[in-house]
């Protein structure tokens, strides 16, 4: 009799443990489901269109612009041979490889298959065109100092070229951060004055879709080569303002999402924003 009681008690305990286990599993499953729902809700609220601002806009051509805000924004439209990360360490971009053959010579190999936003392929000829424009184009560009000791450009093939310096430059590779423009796009044009500077093309993840007197609209470049970099935003509108006070008032009124506070006399306007 006693053995039967113990047997039944054991069965009850086992059934209870199994029931508790099932309950716990359902609770955990419910928690996981709720977490997934929360994450999905968070993702669904991510803003896919951004409104930026530029004060005293000059041009979207990155070689011609002297506006620091334009130069920063242009980095998502145009790309250089190399970039610098947050730690100022060099990373390859349009260049796939750079070999220093002697103290004054560098052989650079481009990535293949990179397309400008009009569908034409990036080649060494585009790099030559960009360098010639910076050095010999008679333009006032912030990038001229990057190439001040460059003496010769030698094209080896469509994707490989050699840069020869007039004198050694320590860490010269770090100077190759100027944006590369399309030779085909500017063929036969007066580079500094052509209407093509209204909406120039690059190889970046965004491209200029529309330009009017007040807003420049950028859209995602669907043929962007670096698939590891997928931006959340699909559209970016750049709102143009004639003065810093107009820009900060627009930010205060919620007309723009992001504002660069590194503007001269920013302290004259920052107080009214309560930042």
Short mmCIF file of the C-alpha atoms (twelve columns), coordinates in Angstrom:
data_MODEL
# 
_entry.id   MODEL 
# 
loop_
_atom_site.group_PDB 
_atom_site.id 
_atom_site.type_symbol 
_atom_site.label_atom_id 
_atom_site.label_alt_id 
_atom_site.label_comp_id 
_atom_site.label_asym_id 
_atom_site.label_seq_id 
_atom_site.Cartn_x 
_atom_site.Cartn_y 
_atom_site.Cartn_z 
_atom_site.pdbx_PDB_model_num 
ATOM 1   C CA . UNK A 1   0.000  0.000  0.000   1 
ATOM 2   C CA . UNK A 2   2.768  2.363  0.996   1 
ATOM 3   C CA . UNK A 3   4.623  1.590  -2.209  1 
ATOM 4   C CA . UNK A 4   1.535  2.440  -4.284  1 
ATOM 5   C CA . UNK A 5   1.225  5.808  -2.525  1 
ATOM 6   C CA . UNK A 6   4.861  6.605  -3.213  1 
ATOM 7   C CA . UNK A 7   4.380  5.502  -6.822  1 
ATOM 8   C CA . UNK A 8   1.369  7.780  -7.284  1 
ATOM 9   C CA . UNK A 9   3.150  10.629 -5.519  1 
ATOM 10  C CA . UNK A 10  6.116  10.199 -7.836  1 
ATOM 11  C CA . UNK A 11  3.824  10.262 -10.884 1 
ATOM 12  C CA . UNK A 12  2.120  13.436 -9.638  1 
ATOM 13  C CA . UNK A 13  5.485  15.123 -9.097  1 
ATOM 14  C CA . UNK A 14  6.682  14.128 -12.585 1 
ATOM 15  C CA . UNK A 15  3.450  15.377 -14.173 1 
ATOM 16  C CA . UNK A 16  3.783  18.618 -12.220 1 
ATOM 17  C CA . UNK A 17  7.359  19.115 -13.371 1 
ATOM 18  C CA . UNK A 18  6.376  18.432 -16.967 1 
ATOM 19  C CA . UNK A 19  3.483  20.878 -16.689 1 
ATOM 20  C CA . UNK A 20  5.726  23.532 -15.187 1 
ATOM 21  C CA . UNK A 21  8.265  22.951 -17.942 1 
ATOM 22  C CA . UNK A 22  5.619  23.398 -20.652 1 
ATOM 23  C CA . UNK A 23  4.341  26.542 -18.908 1 
ATOM 24  C CA . UNK A 24  7.879  27.939 -18.683 1 
ATOM 25  C CA . UNK A 25  8.556  27.168 -22.344 1 
ATOM 26  C CA . UNK A 26  5.364  28.963 -23.352 1 
ATOM 27  C CA . UNK A 27  6.322  31.936 -21.201 1 
ATOM 28  C CA . UNK A 28  9.794  32.120 -22.776 1 
ATOM 29  C CA . UNK A 29  8.287  31.741 -26.236 1 
ATOM 30  C CA . UNK A 30  5.838  34.533 -25.502 1 
ATOM 31  C CA . UNK A 31  8.650  36.738 -24.246 1 
ATOM 32  C CA . UNK A 32  10.706 36.081 -27.384 1 
ATOM 33  C CA . UNK A 33  7.664  36.825 -29.553 1 
ATOM 34  C CA . UNK A 34  7.088  40.096 -27.716 1 
ATOM 35  C CA . UNK A 35  10.744 41.039 -28.137 1 
ATOM 36  C CA . UNK A 36  10.514 40.352 -31.854 1 
ATOM 37  C CA . UNK A 37  7.364  42.461 -32.054 1 
ATOM 38  C CA . UNK A 38  9.090  45.261 -30.153 1 
ATOM 39  C CA . UNK A 39  12.086 45.103 -32.489 1 
ATOM 40  C CA . UNK A 40  9.820  45.095 -35.532 1 
ATOM 41  C CA . UNK A 41  7.935  48.076 -34.165 1 
ATOM 42  C CA . UNK A 42  11.237 49.879 -33.618 1 
ATOM 43  C CA . UNK A 43  12.359 49.130 -37.162 1 
ATOM 44  C CA . UNK A 44  9.052  50.291 -38.546 1 
ATOM 45  C CA . UNK A 45  9.539  53.700 -36.927 1 
ATOM 46  C CA . UNK A 46  12.992 54.280 -38.429 1 
ATOM 47  C CA . UNK A 47  12.918 57.411 -40.554 1 
ATOM 48  C CA . UNK A 48  13.783 56.548 -44.155 1 
ATOM 49  C CA . UNK A 49  13.821 60.122 -45.412 1 
ATOM 50  C CA . UNK A 50  16.130 62.725 -43.894 1 
ATOM 51  C CA . UNK A 51  16.130 66.506 -44.167 1 
ATOM 52  C CA . UNK A 52  19.555 68.149 -44.011 1 
ATOM 53  C CA . UNK A 53  20.480 71.803 -44.323 1 
ATOM 54  C CA . UNK A 54  23.175 73.876 -46.012 1 
ATOM 55  C CA . UNK A 55  23.805 77.554 -45.443 1 
ATOM 56  C CA . UNK A 56  25.364 79.732 -48.178 1 
ATOM 57  C CA . UNK A 57  25.309 76.956 -50.771 1 
ATOM 58  C CA . UNK A 58  27.683 77.325 -53.721 1 
ATOM 59  C CA . UNK A 59  27.788 74.144 -55.868 1 
ATOM 60  C CA . UNK A 60  27.364 70.370 -55.592 1 
ATOM 61  C CA . UNK A 61  30.587 69.801 -57.532 1 
ATOM 62  C CA . UNK A 62  32.909 68.591 -54.730 1 
ATOM 63  C CA . UNK A 63  36.051 69.895 -56.427 1 
ATOM 64  C CA . UNK A 64  34.609 73.388 -56.787 1 
ATOM 65  C CA . UNK A 65  32.690 73.781 -53.529 1 
ATOM 66  C CA . UNK A 66  34.274 75.740 -50.706 1 
ATOM 67  C CA . UNK A 67  31.309 75.091 -48.417 1 
ATOM 68  C CA . UNK A 68  32.299 72.705 -45.639 1 
ATOM 69  C CA . UNK A 69  28.750 71.385 -45.251 1 
ATOM 70  C CA . UNK A 70  28.559 70.572 -48.950 1 
ATOM 71  C CA . UNK A 71  31.931 68.827 -48.763 1 
ATOM 72  C CA . UNK A 72  30.664 66.623 -45.934 1 
ATOM 73  C CA . UNK A 73  27.361 65.790 -47.634 1 
ATOM 74  C CA . UNK A 74  29.110 65.104 -50.945 1 
ATOM 75  C CA . UNK A 75  30.883 62.117 -49.356 1 
ATOM 76  C CA . UNK A 76  27.741 60.027 -49.819 1 
ATOM 77  C CA . UNK A 77  27.544 61.000 -53.523 1 
ATOM 78  C CA . UNK A 78  31.210 60.913 -54.539 1 
ATOM 79  C CA . UNK A 79  33.991 58.609 -53.379 1 
ATOM 80  C CA . UNK A 80  37.804 58.759 -53.131 1 
ATOM 81  C CA . UNK A 81  40.480 56.166 -53.701 1 
ATOM 82  C CA . UNK A 82  40.895 55.754 -49.930 1 
ATOM 83  C CA . UNK A 83  39.027 56.907 -46.847 1 
ATOM 84  C CA . UNK A 84  39.983 57.453 -43.220 1 
ATOM 85  C CA . UNK A 85  37.990 55.786 -40.458 1 
ATOM 86  C CA . UNK A 86  37.144 57.205 -37.025 1 
ATOM 87  C CA . UNK A 87  40.669 56.349 -35.835 1 
ATOM 88  C CA . UNK A 88  42.202 58.060 -38.896 1 
ATOM 89  C CA . UNK A 89  43.336 54.724 -40.217 1 
ATOM 90  C CA . UNK A 90  43.406 54.407 -43.993 1 
ATOM 91  C CA . UNK A 91  40.864 52.142 -45.668 1 
ATOM 92  C CA . UNK A 92  40.560 51.273 -49.345 1 
ATOM 93  C CA . UNK A 93  37.525 52.633 -51.163 1 
ATOM 94  C CA . UNK A 94  37.670 52.866 -54.974 1 
ATOM 95  C CA . UNK A 95  41.241 51.606 -54.806 1 
ATOM 96  C CA . UNK A 96  41.614 47.881 -54.275 1 
ATOM 97  C CA . UNK A 97  45.356 47.918 -53.682 1 
ATOM 98  C CA . UNK A 98  48.207 50.433 -53.350 1 
ATOM 99  C CA . UNK A 99  51.833 49.327 -53.683 1 
ATOM 100 C CA . UNK A 100 54.726 51.634 -52.895 1 
ATOM 101 C CA . UNK A 101 57.435 50.609 -55.368 1 
ATOM 102 C CA . UNK A 102 60.039 53.132 -54.213 1 
ATOM 103 C CA . UNK A 103 60.144 56.273 -52.082 1 
ATOM 104 C CA . UNK A 104 58.517 58.352 -54.840 1 
ATOM 105 C CA . UNK A 105 56.342 55.859 -56.756 1 
ATOM 106 C CA . UNK A 106 52.981 54.225 -56.054 1 
ATOM 107 C CA . UNK A 107 51.117 51.689 -58.167 1 
ATOM 108 C CA . UNK A 108 47.367 51.800 -57.579 1 
ATOM 109 C CA . UNK A 109 44.838 49.206 -58.677 1 
ATOM 110 C CA . UNK A 110 41.147 50.110 -58.900 1 
ATOM 111 C CA . UNK A 111 38.252 47.852 -58.016 1 
ATOM 112 C CA . UNK A 112 36.592 46.486 -61.134 1 
ATOM 113 C CA . UNK A 113 32.903 46.803 -61.905 1 
ATOM 114 C CA . UNK A 114 32.261 50.064 -60.050 1 
ATOM 115 C CA . UNK A 115 29.714 52.189 -61.885 1 
ATOM 116 C CA . UNK A 116 29.086 55.887 -61.895 1 
ATOM 117 C CA . UNK A 117 25.476 56.832 -61.322 1 
ATOM 118 C CA . UNK A 118 24.894 57.153 -65.088 1 
ATOM 119 C CA . UNK A 119 25.948 53.526 -65.625 1 
ATOM 120 C CA . UNK A 120 29.452 54.152 -67.004 1 
ATOM 121 C CA . UNK A 121 32.287 52.164 -65.438 1 
ATOM 122 C CA . UNK A 122 35.006 53.708 -63.311 1 
ATOM 123 C CA . UNK A 123 38.464 53.438 -64.920 1 
ATOM 124 C CA . UNK A 124 41.940 54.873 -64.496 1 
ATOM 125 C CA . UNK A 125 40.996 57.522 -67.069 1 
ATOM 126 C CA . UNK A 126 38.531 59.002 -64.561 1 
ATOM 127 C CA . UNK A 127 41.281 59.232 -61.945 1 
ATOM 128 C CA . UNK A 128 43.589 60.916 -64.471 1 
ATOM 129 C CA . UNK A 129 40.839 63.378 -65.376 1 
ATOM 130 C CA . UNK A 130 40.181 64.212 -61.719 1 
ATOM 131 C CA . UNK A 131 43.869 64.720 -60.939 1 
ATOM 132 C CA . UNK A 132 44.418 66.864 -64.055 1 
ATOM 133 C CA . UNK A 133 41.390 68.963 -63.125 1 
ATOM 134 C CA . UNK A 134 42.682 69.519 -59.592 1 
ATOM 135 C CA . UNK A 135 46.196 70.433 -60.708 1 
ATOM 136 C CA . UNK A 136 45.727 72.004 -64.135 1 
ATOM 137 C CA . UNK A 137 42.086 72.998 -64.320 1 
ATOM 138 C CA . UNK A 138 42.617 76.574 -63.154 1 
ATOM 139 C CA . UNK A 139 40.090 76.079 -60.356 1 
ATOM 140 C CA . UNK A 140 40.162 76.974 -56.697 1 
ATOM 141 C CA . UNK A 141 39.833 73.601 -54.999 1 
ATOM 142 C CA . UNK A 142 40.526 72.537 -51.439 1 
ATOM 143 C CA . UNK A 143 42.160 69.345 -52.723 1 
ATOM 144 C CA . UNK A 144 45.105 70.927 -54.523 1 
ATOM 145 C CA . UNK A 145 47.332 70.499 -51.458 1 
ATOM 146 C CA . UNK A 146 46.733 66.723 -51.542 1 
ATOM 147 C CA . UNK A 147 48.647 66.484 -54.822 1 
ATOM 148 C CA . UNK A 148 51.192 69.297 -54.489 1 
ATOM 149 C CA . UNK A 149 54.163 66.937 -55.017 1 
ATOM 150 C CA . UNK A 150 52.644 64.801 -57.773 1 
ATOM 151 C CA . UNK A 151 54.881 64.909 -60.860 1 
ATOM 152 C CA . UNK A 152 53.519 62.209 -63.172 1 
ATOM 153 C CA . UNK A 153 50.501 59.994 -63.816 1 
ATOM 154 C CA . UNK A 154 51.199 56.785 -65.763 1 
ATOM 155 C CA . UNK A 155 48.273 54.641 -66.893 1 
ATOM 156 C CA . UNK A 156 49.237 50.955 -66.909 1 
ATOM 157 C CA . UNK A 157 45.844 49.548 -67.931 1 
ATOM 158 C CA . UNK A 158 42.184 50.460 -67.528 1 
ATOM 159 C CA . UNK A 159 42.251 49.676 -63.810 1 
ATOM 160 C CA . UNK A 160 45.879 50.263 -62.851 1 
ATOM 161 C CA . UNK A 161 48.028 53.405 -62.799 1 
ATOM 162 C CA . UNK A 162 51.233 54.725 -61.304 1 
ATOM 163 C CA . UNK A 163 51.747 57.995 -59.453 1 
ATOM 164 C CA . UNK A 164 55.265 59.447 -59.368 1 
ATOM 165 C CA . UNK A 165 56.143 62.221 -56.914 1 
ATOM 166 C CA . UNK A 166 58.661 65.018 -57.372 1 
ATOM 167 C CA . UNK A 167 59.841 64.424 -53.809 1 
ATOM 168 C CA . UNK A 168 59.047 61.818 -51.143 1 
ATOM 169 C CA . UNK A 169 55.918 62.476 -49.086 1 
ATOM 170 C CA . UNK A 170 55.479 60.589 -45.833 1 
ATOM 171 C CA . UNK A 171 52.243 58.585 -45.809 1 
ATOM 172 C CA . UNK A 172 51.327 59.898 -49.257 1 
ATOM 173 C CA . UNK A 173 48.510 57.342 -49.500 1 
ATOM 174 C CA . UNK A 174 46.589 59.358 -46.920 1 
ATOM 175 C CA . UNK A 175 46.335 62.212 -49.439 1 
ATOM 176 C CA . UNK A 176 44.280 60.125 -51.866 1 
ATOM 177 C CA . UNK A 177 41.013 61.153 -50.199 1 
ATOM 178 C CA . UNK A 178 39.836 63.518 -52.954 1 
ATOM 179 C CA . UNK A 179 36.574 62.578 -54.751 1 
ATOM 180 C CA . UNK A 180 36.823 60.942 -58.180 1 
ATOM 181 C CA . UNK A 181 34.653 62.435 -60.918 1 
ATOM 182 C CA . UNK A 182 33.627 61.027 -64.294 1 
ATOM 183 C CA . UNK A 183 35.662 62.045 -67.333 1 
ATOM 184 C CA . UNK A 184 32.860 60.937 -69.661 1 
ATOM 185 C CA . UNK A 185 30.292 63.090 -67.879 1 
ATOM 186 C CA . UNK A 186 32.426 66.234 -68.278 1 
ATOM 187 C CA . UNK A 187 33.830 65.445 -71.718 1 
ATOM 188 C CA . UNK A 188 33.950 68.614 -73.829 1 
ATOM 189 C CA . UNK A 189 32.590 70.804 -71.016 1 
ATOM 190 C CA . UNK A 190 33.989 73.880 -69.308 1 
ATOM 191 C CA . UNK A 191 34.445 72.167 -65.955 1 
ATOM 192 C CA . UNK A 192 34.047 75.263 -63.788 1 
ATOM 193 C CA . UNK A 193 31.026 76.698 -65.606 1 
ATOM 194 C CA . UNK A 194 29.065 73.828 -67.141 1 
ATOM 195 C CA . UNK A 195 25.416 73.299 -66.212 1 
ATOM 196 C CA . UNK A 196 26.356 69.688 -65.463 1 
ATOM 197 C CA . UNK A 197 27.605 70.934 -62.093 1 
ATOM 198 C CA . UNK A 198 23.967 71.335 -61.064 1 
ATOM 199 C CA . UNK A 199 23.681 67.569 -60.596 1 
ATOM 200 C CA . UNK A 200 27.129 65.945 -60.978 1 
ATOM 201 C CA . UNK A 201 27.483 62.184 -60.707 1 
ATOM 202 C CA . UNK A 202 29.695 60.002 -58.540 1 
ATOM 203 C CA . UNK A 203 29.971 56.391 -57.422 1 
ATOM 204 C CA . UNK A 204 28.506 56.851 -53.936 1 
ATOM 205 C CA . UNK A 205 25.492 55.292 -52.228 1 
ATOM 206 C CA . UNK A 206 23.272 58.312 -52.987 1 
ATOM 207 C CA . UNK A 207 22.748 60.298 -56.179 1 
ATOM 208 C CA . UNK A 208 21.198 63.636 -57.029 1 
ATOM 209 C CA . UNK A 209 17.644 63.137 -58.294 1 
ATOM 210 C CA . UNK A 210 16.279 66.665 -58.437 1 
ATOM 211 C CA . UNK A 211 17.454 70.232 -57.869 1 
ATOM 212 C CA . UNK A 212 15.437 73.406 -57.419 1 
ATOM 213 C CA . UNK A 213 16.149 76.779 -55.890 1 
ATOM 214 C CA . UNK A 214 15.466 75.650 -52.334 1 
ATOM 215 C CA . UNK A 215 15.904 71.876 -52.127 1 
ATOM 216 C CA . UNK A 216 18.283 69.273 -53.546 1 
ATOM 217 C CA . UNK A 217 16.843 65.770 -53.438 1 
ATOM 218 C CA . UNK A 218 19.085 62.712 -53.121 1 
ATOM 219 C CA . UNK A 219 17.900 59.143 -53.623 1 
ATOM 220 C CA . UNK A 220 19.518 55.801 -52.868 1 
ATOM 221 C CA . UNK A 221 21.867 54.563 -55.599 1 
ATOM 222 C CA . UNK A 222 20.402 51.143 -56.412 1 
ATOM 223 C CA . UNK A 223 23.535 50.030 -58.277 1 
ATOM 224 C CA . UNK A 224 25.950 50.923 -55.476 1 
ATOM 225 C CA . UNK A 225 28.928 48.581 -55.512 1 
ATOM 226 C CA . UNK A 226 29.509 48.070 -51.770 1 
ATOM 227 C CA . UNK A 227 26.656 45.786 -50.731 1 
ATOM 228 C CA . UNK A 228 27.996 45.618 -47.167 1 
ATOM 229 C CA . UNK A 229 26.916 49.233 -46.668 1 
ATOM 230 C CA . UNK A 230 23.149 49.526 -46.879 1 
ATOM 231 C CA . UNK A 231 21.794 52.860 -45.658 1 
ATOM 232 C CA . UNK A 232 18.512 52.976 -43.724 1 
ATOM 233 C CA . UNK A 233 17.547 56.216 -45.468 1 
ATOM 234 C CA . UNK A 234 16.105 56.011 -48.956 1 
ATOM 235 C CA . UNK A 235 15.792 59.722 -49.644 1 
ATOM 236 C CA . UNK A 236 17.656 62.789 -48.380 1 
ATOM 237 C CA . UNK A 237 16.536 66.337 -48.997 1 
ATOM 238 C CA . UNK A 238 19.091 69.123 -48.650 1 
ATOM 239 C CA . UNK A 239 17.378 72.394 -47.782 1 
ATOM 240 C CA . UNK A 240 19.239 75.538 -48.791 1 
ATOM 241 C CA . UNK A 241 19.290 78.651 -46.616 1 
ATOM 242 C CA . UNK A 242 20.808 82.070 -47.175 1 
ATOM 243 C CA . UNK A 243 21.869 82.653 -43.585 1 
ATOM 244 C CA . UNK A 244 22.626 80.755 -40.402 1 
ATOM 245 C CA . UNK A 245 19.672 82.392 -38.630 1 
ATOM 246 C CA . UNK A 246 17.271 81.017 -41.261 1 
ATOM 247 C CA . UNK A 247 18.817 77.590 -40.922 1 
ATOM 248 C CA . UNK A 248 18.522 77.473 -37.136 1 
ATOM 249 C CA . UNK A 249 14.978 78.784 -37.184 1 
ATOM 250 C CA . UNK A 250 14.071 75.995 -39.625 1 
ATOM 251 C CA . UNK A 251 15.622 73.445 -37.265 1 
ATOM 252 C CA . UNK A 252 13.779 74.924 -34.309 1 
ATOM 253 C CA . UNK A 253 10.483 74.706 -36.215 1 
ATOM 254 C CA . UNK A 254 11.058 71.061 -37.139 1 
ATOM 255 C CA . UNK A 255 11.552 71.711 -40.850 1 
ATOM 256 C CA . UNK A 256 14.899 69.876 -40.915 1 
ATOM 257 C CA . UNK A 257 16.173 66.827 -39.009 1 
ATOM 258 C CA . UNK A 258 19.924 67.387 -38.771 1 
ATOM 259 C CA . UNK A 259 21.935 70.569 -38.453 1 
ATOM 260 C CA . UNK A 260 25.703 71.008 -38.336 1 
ATOM 261 C CA . UNK A 261 26.529 73.296 -35.415 1 
ATOM 262 C CA . UNK A 262 30.096 73.918 -36.577 1 
ATOM 263 C CA . UNK A 263 29.162 77.231 -38.152 1 
ATOM 264 C CA . UNK A 264 30.784 80.586 -37.420 1 
ATOM 265 C CA . UNK A 265 28.905 82.654 -34.851 1 
ATOM 266 C CA . UNK A 266 26.798 79.635 -33.923 1 
ATOM 267 C CA . UNK A 267 26.594 80.974 -30.349 1 
ATOM 268 C CA . UNK A 268 24.399 83.783 -31.668 1 
ATOM 269 C CA . UNK A 269 21.700 81.256 -32.599 1 
ATOM 270 C CA . UNK A 270 22.226 78.218 -30.392 1 
ATOM 271 C CA . UNK A 271 20.601 79.738 -27.312 1 
ATOM 272 C CA . UNK A 272 17.167 79.975 -28.863 1 
ATOM 273 C CA . UNK A 273 17.265 76.248 -29.635 1 
ATOM 274 C CA . UNK A 274 17.784 75.240 -25.976 1 
ATOM 275 C CA . UNK A 275 20.470 72.707 -26.989 1 
# 
